[in-house]
């Protein structure tokens, strides 16, 4: 798995930096602006989330509801639902997906969404320009389709981790739609498909055995390498974020338990840890041999490396 240019994800023996939902500390998450920001900050890979619209388009958005990151209530005040899957792709792309982020920046740090509470003034001034803020507040930042995002990734030479958000909505046909979009973009060698719904990974492999898949989990797996082999999966995606930590950072010992990482790597498979925003933890993960670290703060990844 490489960018289309053939360049490696990272230098030999090093972990790569994966922009989580783009570089979501510095741009509205899961938008083309966020993916461009991640590339500008040195990420060779980005992670994103996909749902199906009411008319069957694959769209990039994290939550199954639209309220947190769009103006859906103002744009469609008469609608009784804000599930992504209850809106057509045209309706979704009429929403403002950027202004909420600028409003978050205006709040005291302790009142922001959790991932933005550690954003420093120095980081903000360094990585979010006045022009950026004007763009994000302009109303022109939209929910992108997967097809548009893959086209951008080709231009930016990015590998893309597509997370299928099948639960709880159980979208019929979402795996097939994702595989079709990847094929249409010619990005089969630069994509990794992951999901917490591991049935989706089996379906992806059935549809295209050449596509790489990743097992997402926030639980401890007793024998992760064996489980990946059972699913014919190529990567292990353990959580290390707050209440979703399965690697030990938030345990009583506060130490990384690297045994699962070592076992998966010894089996020749990849490990991508999510979502790490602390430099010391990034350093520990890199030392343990992970393939990549997903982060909202790509600049902190650089500080973690020797």
Phi and psi restraints in degrees (value plus and minus 20) as a CYANA .aco file:
   2 UNK   PHI    -163.8  -123.8
   2 UNK   PSI     140.4   180.4
   3 UNK   PHI     -77.9   -37.9
   3 UNK   PSI     139.2   179.2
   4 UNK   PHI     -82.1   -42.1
   4 UNK   PSI     -43.9    -3.9
   5 UNK   PHI     -89.1   -49.1
   5 UNK   PSI     -36.3     3.7
   6 UNK   PHI      71.6   111.6
   6 UNK   PSI     -24.9    15.1
   7 UNK   PHI     -87.6   -47.6
   7 UNK   PSI     126.8   166.8
   8 UNK   PHI     -89.8   -49.8
   8 UNK   PSI     138.1   178.1
   9 UNK   PHI     -82.4   -42.4
   9 UNK   PSI     -55.0   -15.0
  10 UNK   PHI    -174.9  -134.9
  10 UNK   PSI     147.2   187.2
  11 UNK   PHI     -83.4   -43.4
  11 UNK   PSI     130.6   170.6
  12 UNK   PHI     -72.2   -32.2
  12 UNK   PSI     112.3   152.3
  13 UNK   PHI      62.0   102.0
  13 UNK   PSI     -17.0    23.0
  14 UNK   PHI    -136.4   -96.4
  14 UNK   PSI     135.4   175.4
  15 UNK   PHI    -104.2   -64.2
  15 UNK   PSI     133.4   173.4
  16 UNK   PHI    -117.2   -77.2
  16 UNK   PSI     138.2   178.2
  17 UNK   PHI    -117.2   -77.2
  17 UNK   PSI     102.9   142.9
  18 UNK   PHI    -130.0   -90.0
  18 UNK   PSI      98.0   138.0
  19 UNK   PHI     -93.6   -53.6
  19 UNK   PSI      93.9   133.9
  20 UNK   PHI     -96.6   -56.6
  20 UNK   PSI      96.3   136.3
  21 UNK   PHI      34.8    74.8
  21 UNK   PSI      16.3    56.3
  22 UNK   PHI      70.7   110.7
  22 UNK   PSI    -160.4  -120.4
  23 UNK   PHI    -131.4   -91.4
  23 UNK   PSI      55.9    95.9
  24 UNK   PHI     -92.2   -52.2
  24 UNK   PSI     -30.0    10.0
  25 UNK   PHI     -93.5   -53.5
  25 UNK   PSI     -38.4     1.6
  26 UNK   PHI    -141.9  -101.9
  26 UNK   PSI     -15.1    24.9
  27 UNK   PHI    -183.8  -143.8
  27 UNK   PSI     138.5   178.5
  28 UNK   PHI     -80.0   -40.0
  28 UNK   PSI     106.6   146.6
  29 UNK   PHI     -81.0   -41.0
  29 UNK   PSI     128.0   168.0
  30 UNK   PHI      37.2    77.2
  30 UNK   PSI      17.0    57.0
  31 UNK   PHI    -142.5  -102.5
  31 UNK   PSI     143.9   183.9
  32 UNK   PHI     -80.2   -40.2
  32 UNK   PSI     -52.4   -12.4
  33 UNK   PHI     -83.6   -43.6
  33 UNK   PSI     -59.0   -19.0
  34 UNK   PHI     -89.6   -49.6
  34 UNK   PSI     -57.7   -17.7
  35 UNK   PHI     -90.9   -50.9
  35 UNK   PSI     -57.1   -17.1
  36 UNK   PHI     -85.1   -45.1
  36 UNK   PSI     -58.6   -18.6
  37 UNK   PHI     -84.7   -44.7
  37 UNK   PSI     -61.7   -21.7
  38 UNK   PHI     -80.0   -40.0
  38 UNK   PSI     -64.2   -24.2
  39 UNK   PHI     -82.9   -42.9
  39 UNK   PSI     -61.4   -21.4
  40 UNK   PHI     -84.7   -44.7
  40 UNK   PSI     -45.9    -5.9
  41 UNK   PHI    -110.9   -70.9
  41 UNK   PSI     -15.1    24.9
  42 UNK   PHI      80.6   120.6
  42 UNK   PSI     -15.6    24.4
  43 UNK   PHI     -89.5   -49.5
  43 UNK   PSI     118.7   158.7
  44 UNK   PHI    -120.0   -80.0
  44 UNK   PSI     -24.2    15.8
  45 UNK   PHI    -169.4  -129.4
  45 UNK   PSI     124.6   164.6
  46 UNK   PHI    -147.3  -107.3
  46 UNK   PSI     132.1   172.1
  47 UNK   PHI    -130.6   -90.6
  47 UNK   PSI     121.2   161.2
  48 UNK   PHI    -166.4  -126.4
  48 UNK   PSI     148.2   188.2
  49 UNK   PHI    -142.9  -102.9
  49 UNK   PSI     124.8   164.8
  50 UNK   PHI    -150.3  -110.3
  50 UNK   PSI     126.5   166.5
  51 UNK   PHI    -149.2  -109.2
  51 UNK   PSI     153.0   193.0
  52 UNK   PHI    -125.4   -85.4
  52 UNK   PSI     114.8   154.8
  53 UNK   PHI     -93.9   -53.9
  53 UNK   PSI     151.9   191.9
  54 UNK   PHI     -80.3   -40.3
  54 UNK   PSI     -51.7   -11.7
  55 UNK   PHI    -119.7   -79.7
  55 UNK   PSI      -1.4    38.6
  56 UNK   PHI      69.0   109.0
  56 UNK   PSI      -9.5    30.5
  57 UNK   PHI    -103.8   -63.8
  57 UNK   PSI     124.1   164.1
  58 UNK   PHI    -105.0   -65.0
  58 UNK   PSI      99.5   139.5
  59 UNK   PHI    -140.8  -100.8
  59 UNK   PSI     133.3   173.3
  60 UNK   PHI    -118.9   -78.9
  60 UNK   PSI      93.8   133.8
  61 UNK   PHI    -186.3  -146.3
  61 UNK   PSI     127.4   167.4
  62 UNK   PHI    -106.5   -66.5
  62 UNK   PSI     -80.0   -40.0
  63 UNK   PHI     -90.5   -50.5
  63 UNK   PSI     132.6   172.6
  64 UNK   PHI     -97.6   -57.6
  64 UNK   PSI     -32.6     7.4
  65 UNK   PHI    -131.4   -91.4
  65 UNK   PSI     140.6   180.6
  66 UNK   PHI    -119.8   -79.8
  66 UNK   PSI     -28.3    11.7
  67 UNK   PHI     -85.1   -45.1
  67 UNK   PSI     -55.3   -15.3
  68 UNK   PHI     -90.6   -50.6
  68 UNK   PSI     -58.8   -18.8
  69 UNK   PHI    -138.7   -98.7
  69 UNK   PSI      -4.9    35.1
  70 UNK   PHI    -164.8  -124.8
  70 UNK   PSI     156.1   196.1
  71 UNK   PHI    -120.3   -80.3
  71 UNK   PSI      16.5    56.5
  72 UNK   PHI     -77.7   -37.7
  72 UNK   PSI     -56.9   -16.9
  73 UNK   PHI     -88.4   -48.4
  73 UNK   PSI     -56.3   -16.3
  74 UNK   PHI     -95.7   -55.7
  74 UNK   PSI     -56.8   -16.8
  75 UNK   PHI     -95.8   -55.8
  75 UNK   PSI     -56.8   -16.8
  76 UNK   PHI    -149.0  -109.0
  76 UNK   PSI      47.4    87.4
  77 UNK   PHI     -84.9   -44.9
  77 UNK   PSI     -42.8    -2.8
  78 UNK   PHI    -106.0   -66.0
  78 UNK   PSI     -28.7    11.3
  79 UNK   PHI    -100.1   -60.1
  79 UNK   PSI     120.0   160.0
  80 UNK   PHI    -113.7   -73.7
  80 UNK   PSI     -23.4    16.6
  81 UNK   PHI    -153.0  -113.0
  81 UNK   PSI     129.4   169.4
  82 UNK   PHI    -144.8  -104.8
  82 UNK   PSI       3.3    43.3
  83 UNK   PHI     -88.1   -48.1
  83 UNK   PSI     116.9   156.9
  84 UNK   PHI     -71.6   -31.6
  84 UNK   PSI     -62.7   -22.7
  85 UNK   PHI     -92.3   -52.3
  85 UNK   PSI     -24.5    15.5
  86 UNK   PHI    -116.9   -76.9
  86 UNK   PSI     -14.9    25.1
  87 UNK   PHI    -142.5  -102.5
  87 UNK   PSI     123.8   163.8
  88 UNK   PHI     -92.7   -52.7
  88 UNK   PSI     145.0   185.0
  89 UNK   PHI     -83.6   -43.6
  89 UNK   PSI     -55.1   -15.1
  90 UNK   PHI     -84.5   -44.5
  90 UNK   PSI     -60.7   -20.7
  91 UNK   PHI     -86.6   -46.6
  91 UNK   PSI     -61.3   -21.3
  92 UNK   PHI     -83.0   -43.0
  92 UNK   PSI     -58.3   -18.3
  93 UNK   PHI    -102.1   -62.1
  93 UNK   PSI     -20.5    19.5
  94 UNK   PHI    -107.7   -67.7
  94 UNK   PSI     -29.3    10.7
  95 UNK   PHI    -101.9   -61.9
  95 UNK   PSI     130.1   170.1
  96 UNK   PHI    -105.8   -65.8
  96 UNK   PSI      93.0   133.0
  97 UNK   PHI    -127.2   -87.2
  97 UNK   PSI      -3.5    36.5
  98 UNK   PHI    -141.7  -101.7
  98 UNK   PSI     -52.7   -12.7
  99 UNK   PHI     -84.4   -44.4
  99 UNK   PSI     -51.7   -11.7
 100 UNK   PHI     -76.8   -36.8
 100 UNK   PSI     -56.2   -16.2
 101 UNK   PHI     -85.7   -45.7
 101 UNK   PSI     -63.0   -23.0
 102 UNK   PHI     -85.1   -45.1
 102 UNK   PSI     -57.8   -17.8
 103 UNK   PHI     -83.5   -43.5
 103 UNK   PSI     -56.1   -16.1
 104 UNK   PHI     -82.0   -42.0
 104 UNK   PSI     -62.1   -22.1
 105 UNK   PHI     -83.0   -43.0
 105 UNK   PSI     -47.9    -7.9
 106 UNK   PHI     -96.4   -56.4
 106 UNK   PSI     -32.7     7.3
 107 UNK   PHI    -103.1   -63.1
 107 UNK   PSI     134.5   174.5
 108 UNK   PHI     -77.0   -37.0
 108 UNK   PSI     126.9   166.9
 109 UNK   PHI     -72.5   -32.5
 109 UNK   PSI     -61.4   -21.4
 110 UNK   PHI     -88.9   -48.9
 110 UNK   PSI     -35.8     4.2
 111 UNK   PHI    -118.6   -78.6
 111 UNK   PSI     -23.4    16.6
 112 UNK   PHI     -97.6   -57.6
 112 UNK   PSI     148.3   188.3
 113 UNK   PHI     -78.5   -38.5
 113 UNK   PSI     129.9   169.9
 114 UNK   PHI     -71.0   -31.0
 114 UNK   PSI     -63.3   -23.3
 115 UNK   PHI     -89.2   -49.2
 115 UNK   PSI     -37.4     2.6
 116 UNK   PHI    -116.6   -76.6
 116 UNK   PSI     -22.1    17.9
 117 UNK   PHI     -92.9   -52.9
 117 UNK   PSI     -41.6    -1.6
 118 UNK   PHI    -118.0   -78.0
 118 UNK   PSI     -16.8    23.2
 119 UNK   PHI     -85.7   -45.7
 119 UNK   PSI      99.5   139.5
 120 UNK   PHI    -107.1   -67.1
 120 UNK   PSI     140.7   180.7
 121 UNK   PHI     -82.8   -42.8
 121 UNK   PSI     -56.5   -16.5
 122 UNK   PHI     -84.6   -44.6
 122 UNK   PSI     -62.7   -22.7
 123 UNK   PHI     -85.2   -45.2
 123 UNK   PSI     -62.5   -22.5
 124 UNK   PHI     -81.0   -41.0
 124 UNK   PSI     -66.9   -26.9
 125 UNK   PHI     -89.0   -49.0
 125 UNK   PSI     -49.8    -9.8
 126 UNK   PHI     -95.8   -55.8
 126 UNK   PSI     -57.3   -17.3
 127 UNK   PHI    -133.9   -93.9
 127 UNK   PSI     -30.7     9.3
 128 UNK   PHI    -145.1  -105.1
 128 UNK   PSI      81.8   121.8
 129 UNK   PHI     -98.9   -58.9
 129 UNK   PSI     143.2   183.2
 130 UNK   PHI     -76.1   -36.1
 130 UNK   PSI     -55.2   -15.2
 131 UNK   PHI     -86.0   -46.0
 131 UNK   PSI     -58.8   -18.8
 132 UNK   PHI     -79.7   -39.7
 132 UNK   PSI     -69.7   -29.7
 133 UNK   PHI     -81.4   -41.4
 133 UNK   PSI     -58.4   -18.4
 134 UNK   PHI     -83.5   -43.5
 134 UNK   PSI     -61.3   -21.3
 135 UNK   PHI     -82.6   -42.6
 135 UNK   PSI     -68.2   -28.2
 136 UNK   PHI     -83.1   -43.1
 136 UNK   PSI     -52.4   -12.4
 137 UNK   PHI    -108.6   -68.6
 137 UNK   PSI     -22.4    17.6
 138 UNK   PHI     -96.4   -56.4
 138 UNK   PSI     -35.5     4.5
 139 UNK   PHI      66.7   106.7
 139 UNK   PSI     -18.7    21.3
 140 UNK   PHI    -116.5   -76.5
 140 UNK   PSI     -26.1    13.9
 141 UNK   PHI    -101.9   -61.9
 141 UNK   PSI     104.3   144.3
 142 UNK   PHI    -139.1   -99.1
 142 UNK   PSI     144.6   184.6
 143 UNK   PHI     -91.1   -51.1
 143 UNK   PSI     100.8   140.8
 144 UNK   PHI    -107.4   -67.4
 144 UNK   PSI     137.2   177.2
 145 UNK   PHI     -98.7   -58.7
 145 UNK   PSI     140.1   180.1
 146 UNK   PHI     -83.1   -43.1
 146 UNK   PSI     -58.2   -18.2
 147 UNK   PHI     -79.5   -39.5
 147 UNK   PSI     -64.9   -24.9
 148 UNK   PHI     -86.3   -46.3
 148 UNK   PSI     -56.5   -16.5
 149 UNK   PHI     -88.5   -48.5
 149 UNK   PSI     -60.6   -20.6
 150 UNK   PHI     -86.0   -46.0
 150 UNK   PSI     -56.6   -16.6
 151 UNK   PHI     -82.6   -42.6
 151 UNK   PSI     -61.8   -21.8
 152 UNK   PHI     -84.4   -44.4
 152 UNK   PSI     -61.5   -21.5
 153 UNK   PHI     -81.9   -41.9
 153 UNK   PSI     -56.8   -16.8
 154 UNK   PHI     -79.6   -39.6
 154 UNK   PSI     -65.3   -25.3
 155 UNK   PHI     -86.4   -46.4
 155 UNK   PSI     -57.3   -17.3
 156 UNK   PHI    -109.3   -69.3
 156 UNK   PSI     -23.1    16.9
 157 UNK   PHI      41.5    81.5
 157 UNK   PSI      27.2    67.2
 158 UNK   PHI    -126.9   -86.9
 158 UNK   PSI     123.7   163.7
 159 UNK   PHI    -102.4   -62.4
 159 UNK   PSI     124.6   164.6
 160 UNK   PHI    -141.9  -101.9
 160 UNK   PSI     104.7   144.7
 161 UNK   PHI    -115.6   -75.6
 161 UNK   PSI      90.2   130.2
 162 UNK   PHI    -116.5   -76.5
 162 UNK   PSI      93.6   133.6
 163 UNK   PHI    -114.2   -74.2
 163 UNK   PSI     100.3   140.3
 164 UNK   PHI    -101.6   -61.6
 164 UNK   PSI      97.4   137.4
 165 UNK   PHI    -112.8   -72.8
 165 UNK   PSI      50.7    90.7
 166 UNK   PHI     -96.3   -56.3
 166 UNK   PSI     -50.2   -10.2
 167 UNK   PHI    -120.6   -80.6
 167 UNK   PSI     120.4   160.4
 168 UNK   PHI    -112.4   -72.4
 168 UNK   PSI     -15.1    24.9
 169 UNK   PHI     -99.9   -59.9
 169 UNK   PSI     -42.1    -2.1
 170 UNK   PHI      34.8    74.8
 170 UNK   PSI      34.5    74.5
 171 UNK   PHI     -82.9   -42.9
 171 UNK   PSI      98.3   138.3
 172 UNK   PHI     -85.7   -45.7
 172 UNK   PSI     108.9   148.9
 173 UNK   PHI      63.9   103.9
 173 UNK   PSI     -12.2    27.8
 174 UNK   PHI     -87.7   -47.7
 174 UNK   PSI     -58.2   -18.2
 175 UNK   PHI     -82.2   -42.2
 175 UNK   PSI     -63.9   -23.9
 176 UNK   PHI     -82.9   -42.9
 176 UNK   PSI     -59.9   -19.9
 177 UNK   PHI     -86.8   -46.8
 177 UNK   PSI     -59.8   -19.8
 178 UNK   PHI     -84.2   -44.2
 178 UNK   PSI     -67.7   -27.7
 179 UNK   PHI     -79.4   -39.4
 179 UNK   PSI     -59.8   -19.8
 180 UNK   PHI     -84.9   -44.9
 180 UNK   PSI     -61.9   -21.9
 181 UNK   PHI     -85.5   -45.5
 181 UNK   PSI     -59.9   -19.9
 182 UNK   PHI     -83.3   -43.3
 182 UNK   PSI     -64.4   -24.4
 183 UNK   PHI     -83.8   -43.8
 183 UNK   PSI     -62.1   -22.1
 184 UNK   PHI     -82.7   -42.7
 184 UNK   PSI     -51.6   -11.6
 185 UNK   PHI    -104.2   -64.2
 185 UNK   PSI     -29.3    10.7
 186 UNK   PHI      45.3    85.3
 186 UNK   PSI      13.7    53.7
 187 UNK   PHI    -128.9   -88.9
 187 UNK   PSI       0.0    40.0
 188 UNK   PHI     -77.1   -37.1
 188 UNK   PSI     -54.3   -14.3
 189 UNK   PHI    -108.5   -68.5
 189 UNK   PSI     -20.7    19.3
 190 UNK   PHI    -144.4  -104.4
 190 UNK   PSI       5.4    45.4
 191 UNK   PHI    -153.4  -113.4
 191 UNK   PSI     123.9   163.9
 192 UNK   PHI    -148.1  -108.1
 192 UNK   PSI     107.9   147.9
 193 UNK   PHI    -124.7   -84.7
 193 UNK   PSI     105.8   145.8
 194 UNK   PHI    -146.6  -106.6
 194 UNK   PSI     144.4   184.4
 195 UNK   PHI    -189.5  -149.5
 195 UNK   PSI     131.3   171.3
 196 UNK   PHI     -96.9   -56.9
 196 UNK   PSI     -40.9    -0.9
 197 UNK   PHI    -111.1   -71.1
 197 UNK   PSI      77.2   117.2
 198 UNK   PHI     -92.3   -52.3
 198 UNK   PSI     -35.6     4.4
 199 UNK   PHI     -81.5   -41.5
 199 UNK   PSI     -54.1   -14.1
 200 UNK   PHI     -83.5   -43.5
 200 UNK   PSI     -55.3   -15.3
 201 UNK   PHI     -87.5   -47.5
 201 UNK   PSI     -59.6   -19.6
 202 UNK   PHI     -82.2   -42.2
 202 UNK   PSI     -61.0   -21.0
 203 UNK   PHI     -87.4   -47.4
 203 UNK   PSI     -60.4   -20.4
 204 UNK   PHI     -78.4   -38.4
 204 UNK   PSI     -65.5   -25.5
 205 UNK   PHI     -84.2   -44.2
 205 UNK   PSI     -55.7   -15.7
 206 UNK   PHI     -86.9   -46.9
 206 UNK   PSI     -57.5   -17.5
 207 UNK   PHI     -94.6   -54.6
 207 UNK   PSI     -58.1   -18.1
 208 UNK   PHI    -171.0  -131.0
 208 UNK   PSI      75.5   115.5
 209 UNK   PHI     -81.8   -41.8
 209 UNK   PSI     -35.2     4.8
 210 UNK   PHI    -102.2   -62.2
 210 UNK   PSI     -36.6     3.4
 211 UNK   PHI     -94.3   -54.3
 211 UNK   PSI     118.6   158.6
 212 UNK   PHI    -102.8   -62.8
 212 UNK   PSI     123.5   163.5
 213 UNK   PHI    -148.0  -108.0
 213 UNK   PSI     133.2   173.2
 214 UNK   PHI    -152.7  -112.7
 214 UNK   PSI     113.2   153.2
 215 UNK   PHI    -105.6   -65.6
 215 UNK   PSI      89.2   129.2
 216 UNK   PHI    -106.9   -66.9
 216 UNK   PSI     116.1   156.1
 217 UNK   PHI    -176.1  -136.1
 217 UNK   PSI     126.7   166.7
 218 UNK   PHI    -131.7   -91.7
 218 UNK   PSI     -10.7    29.3
 219 UNK   PHI    -126.3   -86.3
 219 UNK   PSI     135.9   175.9
 220 UNK   PHI     -97.3   -57.3
 220 UNK   PSI     108.5   148.5
 221 UNK   PHI    -119.8   -79.8
 221 UNK   PSI     111.6   151.6
 222 UNK   PHI     -84.9   -44.9
 222 UNK   PSI     -61.0   -21.0
 223 UNK   PHI    -157.6  -117.6
 223 UNK   PSI      55.6    95.6
 224 UNK   PHI     -80.4   -40.4
 224 UNK   PSI     -56.3   -16.3
 225 UNK   PHI     -84.0   -44.0
 225 UNK   PSI     -60.3   -20.3
 226 UNK   PHI     -87.1   -47.1
 226 UNK   PSI     -58.6   -18.6
 227 UNK   PHI     -85.5   -45.5
 227 UNK   PSI     -61.4   -21.4
 228 UNK   PHI     -81.9   -41.9
 228 UNK   PSI     -59.5   -19.5
 229 UNK   PHI     -83.6   -43.6
 229 UNK   PSI     -59.6   -19.6
 230 UNK   PHI     -79.0   -39.0
 230 UNK   PSI     -58.3   -18.3
 231 UNK   PHI    -111.5   -71.5
 231 UNK   PSI     -21.5    18.5
 232 UNK   PHI      35.9    75.9
 232 UNK   PSI      13.9    53.9
 233 UNK   PHI    -107.2   -67.2
 233 UNK   PSI     135.3   175.3
 234 UNK   PHI    -123.5   -83.5
 234 UNK   PSI     -33.9     6.1
 235 UNK   PHI    -168.0  -128.0
 235 UNK   PSI     132.3   172.3
 236 UNK   PHI    -133.6   -93.6
 236 UNK   PSI     106.5   146.5
 237 UNK   PHI    -139.7   -99.7
 237 UNK   PSI      60.6   100.6
 238 UNK   PHI    -101.0   -61.0
 238 UNK   PSI     125.0   165.0
 239 UNK   PHI    -101.0   -61.0
 239 UNK   PSI     126.2   166.2
 240 UNK   PHI    -160.6  -120.6
 240 UNK   PSI       6.2    46.2
 241 UNK   PHI    -128.9   -88.9
 241 UNK   PSI      91.6   131.6
 242 UNK   PHI      26.1    66.1
 242 UNK   PSI    -142.8  -102.8
 243 UNK   PHI     -90.8   -50.8
 243 UNK   PSI     -28.4    11.6
 244 UNK   PHI    -118.4   -78.4
 244 UNK   PSI      -7.4    32.6
 245 UNK   PHI     -92.2   -52.2
 245 UNK   PSI     105.8   145.8
 246 UNK   PHI    -140.3  -100.3
 246 UNK   PSI     -12.1    27.9
 247 UNK   PHI    -130.2   -90.2
 247 UNK   PSI     -25.8    14.2
 248 UNK   PHI      89.6   129.6
 248 UNK   PSI     -29.5    10.5
 249 UNK   PHI     -80.9   -40.9
 249 UNK   PSI     -53.8   -13.8
 250 UNK   PHI    -121.9   -81.9
 250 UNK   PSI      -4.5    35.5
 251 UNK   PHI    -101.1   -61.1
 251 UNK   PSI     157.9   197.9
 252 UNK   PHI     -79.1   -39.1
 252 UNK   PSI     -58.9   -18.9
 253 UNK   PHI     -97.3   -57.3
 253 UNK   PSI     -41.8    -1.8
 254 UNK   PHI      39.5    79.5
 254 UNK   PSI       7.7    47.7
 255 UNK   PHI    -139.1   -99.1
 255 UNK   PSI     127.3   167.3
 256 UNK   PHI     -87.7   -47.7
 256 UNK   PSI     108.8   148.8
 257 UNK   PHI    -116.1   -76.1
 257 UNK   PSI      82.7   122.7
 258 UNK   PHI    -113.8   -73.8
 258 UNK   PSI     -13.2    26.8
 259 UNK   PHI     -83.5   -43.5
 259 UNK   PSI     -62.8   -22.8
 260 UNK   PHI     -85.0   -45.0
 260 UNK   PSI     -59.3   -19.3
 261 UNK   PHI     -80.2   -40.2
 261 UNK   PSI     -67.2   -27.2
 262 UNK   PHI     -82.4   -42.4
 262 UNK   PSI     -61.0   -21.0
 263 UNK   PHI     -85.5   -45.5
 263 UNK   PSI     -62.2   -22.2
 264 UNK   PHI     -87.6   -47.6
 264 UNK   PSI     -62.3   -22.3
 265 UNK   PHI     -85.4   -45.4
 265 UNK   PSI     -58.0   -18.0
 266 UNK   PHI     -85.0   -45.0
 266 UNK   PSI     -46.4    -6.4
 267 UNK   PHI    -103.2   -63.2
 267 UNK   PSI     -17.4    22.6
 268 UNK   PHI      64.0   104.0
 268 UNK   PSI      -3.9    36.1
 269 UNK   PHI    -129.7   -89.7
 269 UNK   PSI     147.0   187.0
 270 UNK   PHI    -113.3   -73.3
 270 UNK   PSI     138.5   178.5
 271 UNK   PHI    -152.7  -112.7
 271 UNK   PSI     104.3   144.3
 272 UNK   PHI    -142.5  -102.5
 272 UNK   PSI      94.1   134.1
 273 UNK   PHI    -110.2   -70.2
 273 UNK   PSI     119.8   159.8
 274 UNK   PHI    -152.0  -112.0
 274 UNK   PSI     133.3   173.3
 275 UNK   PHI    -127.7   -87.7
 275 UNK   PSI     101.5   141.5
 276 UNK   PHI    -130.1   -90.1
 276 UNK   PSI     101.4   141.4
 277 UNK   PHI    -138.2   -98.2
 277 UNK   PSI      -9.6    30.4
 278 UNK   PHI    -134.1   -94.1
 278 UNK   PSI     106.4   146.4
 279 UNK   PHI     -79.5   -39.5
 279 UNK   PSI     -60.5   -20.5
 280 UNK   PHI     -83.8   -43.8
 280 UNK   PSI     -58.9   -18.9
 281 UNK   PHI     -89.4   -49.4
 281 UNK   PSI     -58.2   -18.2
 282 UNK   PHI     -79.8   -39.8
 282 UNK   PSI     -62.1   -22.1
 283 UNK   PHI     -83.1   -43.1
 283 UNK   PSI     -61.7   -21.7
 284 UNK   PHI     -84.7   -44.7
 284 UNK   PSI     -60.8   -20.8
 285 UNK   PHI     -85.2   -45.2
 285 UNK   PSI     -63.6   -23.6
 286 UNK   PHI     -82.2   -42.2
 286 UNK   PSI     -61.5   -21.5
 287 UNK   PHI     -85.9   -45.9
 287 UNK   PSI     -49.3    -9.3
 288 UNK   PHI     -97.7   -57.7
 288 UNK   PSI     -29.8    10.2
 289 UNK   PHI      78.8   118.8
 289 UNK   PSI      -2.6    37.4
 290 UNK   PHI     -83.1   -43.1
 290 UNK   PSI     133.3   173.3
 291 UNK   PHI     -92.8   -52.8
 291 UNK   PSI     -58.8   -18.8
 292 UNK   PHI    -176.9  -136.9
 292 UNK   PSI     138.5   178.5
 293 UNK   PHI    -140.7  -100.7
 293 UNK   PSI     102.8   142.8
 294 UNK   PHI    -105.8   -65.8
 294 UNK   PSI     113.2   153.2
 295 UNK   PHI    -168.7  -128.7
 295 UNK   PSI     129.8   169.8
 296 UNK   PHI    -101.2   -61.2
 296 UNK   PSI     -35.8     4.2
 297 UNK   PHI    -143.9  -103.9
 297 UNK   PSI      58.6    98.6
 298 UNK   PHI     -78.4   -38.4
 298 UNK   PSI     -49.0    -9.0
 299 UNK   PHI     -82.4   -42.4
 299 UNK   PSI     -52.6   -12.6
 300 UNK   PHI     -93.3   -53.3
 300 UNK   PSI     -44.8    -4.8
 301 UNK   PHI     -81.6   -41.6
 301 UNK   PSI     -62.7   -22.7
 302 UNK   PHI     -80.5   -40.5
 302 UNK   PSI     -55.7   -15.7
 303 UNK   PHI     -89.4   -49.4
 303 UNK   PSI     -42.7    -2.7
 304 UNK   PHI    -102.9   -62.9
 304 UNK   PSI     -37.0     3.0
 305 UNK   PHI    -110.5   -70.5
 305 UNK   PSI     130.7   170.7
